[in-house]
Amino acid sequence: IVKLLIENNADVNYQGPNDYTSLLLACEKDNAAIVKLLIKHKANVNCVKINGYTPLLIACEKGHIDIVKLLIENNADVNYQGPNGYTPLLLACQQGKDEIVKLLIENNADVNYKAPQNGATALMLACQSVNIGIVKLLIENNADVNYQLPQNGATVLMVACQKDHIDIVKLLIENNADVNYQ
């Protein structure tokens, strides 16, 4: 149907009910073939829904790795700040999407970006989601193990301790997290 509509000059960037474009909807529904077709016909990979979500944010949050790859290959902004100031990397860390985190880092996502609303970093969110694979990957890519939230002084190590995950706590300490940080 999408191909037929495009062949008959449908606007691939039209924002319809609920502020969706065809690309946003295809990303949400995990339809990589439609995403590819829409991009081929100049769909805007950085379009924004009224709620602040872009196709990449949706694909990252939902874990649609093939769509994430397509969007990045077509210049989607890997550091776009969506709702609450969260970037695709922060959402992928929060959702525990290891492969997507790796792909975003390989494509220059900022591993030390701080969300303006709550100060969250990718490493803090990975500790909160208790995902040691993502924690390792972020540390290997120079995530700040001694970052401290401005509003309450909580450190990455404190977050890991609160989650009672001994392996993450050990990993942070092995990578110079300050156990006496104040």
SULHUVEN-V549270 format. One record per residue. N is the residue number from 1. RES is the residue in one small letter. SS is DSSP state (a for helix, b for strand, c for the rest). PHI is phi in degrees with one decimal (* if undefined). OMEGA is omega in radians with two decimals (999 if undefined). Layout:
((N RES SS PHI OMEGA) (N RES SS PHI OMEGA))
This chain:
((1 i c * -3.11) (2 v a -61.0 3.13) (3 k a -59.8 3.13) (4 l a -62.0 3.12) (5 l a -62.6 3.12) (6 i a -63.2 3.12) (7 e a -61.5 3.14) (8 n c -106.7 3.00) (9 n c 67.0 3.04) (10 a c -66.8 3.12) (11 d c -77.3 -3.09) (12 v c -69.6 3.14) (13 n c -106.8 3.13) (14 y c -63.6 3.08) (15 q c -102.7 -3.07) (16 g c -95.7 -3.14) (17 p a -54.0 -3.12) (18 n a 63.3 3.03) (19 d a 69.0 3.12) (20 y c -85.3 2.85) (21 t c -101.2 3.09) (22 s a -60.2 -3.13) (23 l a -66.7 3.10) (24 l a -58.7 -3.13) (25 l a -66.9 3.12) (26 a a -63.9 3.09) (27 c a -66.8 3.13) (28 e a -64.2 -3.09) (29 k c -87.7 3.11) (30 d c 59.0 3.13) (31 n c -109.7 -3.07) (32 a a -63.1 -3.13) (33 a a -63.6 3.12) (34 i a -69.3 3.10) (35 v a -57.5 -3.14) (36 k a -60.8 3.14) (37 l a -63.5 -3.14) (38 l a -64.9 3.12) (39 i a -63.4 3.11) (40 k a -57.6 -3.12) (41 h c -102.0 2.97) (42 k c 71.7 3.01) (43 a c -65.6 -3.12) (44 n c -75.4 -3.11) (45 v c -72.6 3.13) (46 n c -113.4 3.10) (47 c c -65.0 -3.05) (48 v b -127.5 3.01) (49 k c -72.3 -3.14) (50 i c -59.3 3.13) (51 n c -84.3 3.08) (52 g c 94.8 -3.12) (53 y c -85.3 3.03) (54 t b -107.1 3.06) (55 p a -55.6 -3.12) (56 l a -67.6 3.10) (57 l a -60.7 3.13) (58 i a -62.8 -3.11) (59 a a -63.5 3.12) (60 c a -67.6 -3.11) (61 e a -63.8 -3.10) (62 k a -87.4 3.09) (63 g c 81.8 -3.12) (64 h c -88.8 -3.00) (65 i a -58.9 -3.11) (66 d a -63.4 3.12) (67 i a -72.0 3.08) (68 v a -56.8 3.12) (69 k a -58.8 -3.14) (70 l a -59.2 -3.11) (71 l a -65.4 3.13) (72 i a -64.7 3.10) (73 e a -59.8 -3.12) (74 n c -110.2 2.97) (75 n c 70.4 3.00) (76 a c -66.4 -3.09) (77 d c -76.7 -3.10) (78 v c -74.6 3.14) (79 n c -115.2 3.10) (80 y c -61.2 3.13) (81 q c -101.8 -3.13) (82 g c -95.2 -3.13) (83 p a -54.0 -3.11) (84 n a 61.2 -3.12) (85 g a 78.2 -3.12) (86 y c -73.9 3.08) (87 t c -94.6 3.05) (88 p a -54.4 3.13) (89 l a -63.2 3.14) (90 l a -62.2 3.13) (91 l a -63.8 -3.14) (92 a a -63.8 3.09) (93 c a -66.4 -3.13) (94 q a -62.0 -3.12) (95 q a -88.7 3.12) (96 g c 72.0 -3.09) (97 k c -95.2 -3.03) (98 d a -52.1 -3.07) (99 e a -63.1 -3.13) (100 i a -69.4 3.09) (101 v a -57.5 -3.14) (102 k a -59.6 -3.14) (103 l a -62.5 3.13) (104 l a -64.8 3.11) (105 i a -62.8 3.11) (106 e a -61.3 -3.12) (107 n c -110.6 2.96) (108 n c 71.2 2.99) (109 a c -67.1 -3.10) (110 d c -77.7 -3.08) (111 v c -73.8 -3.13) (112 n c -111.9 3.09) (113 y c -62.3 3.13) (114 k c -114.2 3.12) (115 a c -62.5 -3.05) (116 p c -64.5 -3.06) (117 q c -73.7 -3.07) (118 n c -129.9 3.10) (119 g c 78.7 -3.10) (120 a c -61.0 3.01) (121 t c -117.1 3.11) (122 a a -59.1 -3.12) (123 l a -65.5 3.10) (124 m a -62.1 -3.13) (125 l a -67.2 3.09) (126 a a -66.1 3.07) (127 c a -67.2 3.12) (128 q a -64.6 3.13) (129 s c -85.5 3.07) (130 v c 53.3 -3.12) (131 n c -118.8 -3.06) (132 i a -65.2 3.11) (133 g a -61.7 3.12) (134 i a -69.9 3.11) (135 v a -58.2 3.12) (136 k a -58.2 -3.11) (137 l a -60.6 3.13) (138 l a -66.0 3.11) (139 i a -63.0 3.10) (140 e a -60.4 -3.13) (141 n c -108.5 2.97) (142 n c 69.3 3.01) (143 a c -66.3 -3.09) (144 d c -75.3 -3.12) (145 v c -77.0 3.14) (146 n c -112.7 3.11) (147 y c -63.0 -3.10) (148 q b -127.0 3.10) (149 l c -62.7 -3.10) (150 p c -66.7 -3.03) (151 q c -78.0 -3.10) (152 n c -136.6 3.09) (153 g c 78.9 3.14) (154 a c -64.3 3.10) (155 t b -104.3 3.08) (156 v a -58.2 3.13) (157 l a -61.3 3.11) (158 m a -62.5 3.12) (159 v a -61.6 3.12) (160 a a -62.6 3.11) (161 c a -64.8 3.12) (162 q a -61.3 3.14) (163 k c -83.4 3.05) (164 d c 58.2 3.14) (165 h c -108.7 -3.03) (166 i a -58.8 -3.11) (167 d a -67.0 3.09) (168 i a -70.0 3.11) (169 v a -59.7 3.11) (170 k a -59.4 -3.12) (171 l a -61.0 3.12) (172 l a -63.2 3.13) (173 i a -64.0 3.10) (174 e a -61.8 -3.14) (175 n c -106.5 2.97) (176 n c 72.1 2.97) (177 a c -66.4 -3.08) (178 d c -79.5 -3.12) (179 v c -72.6 -3.14) (180 n c -112.8 -3.09) (181 y c -60.4 -3.12) (182 q c -127.1 999))
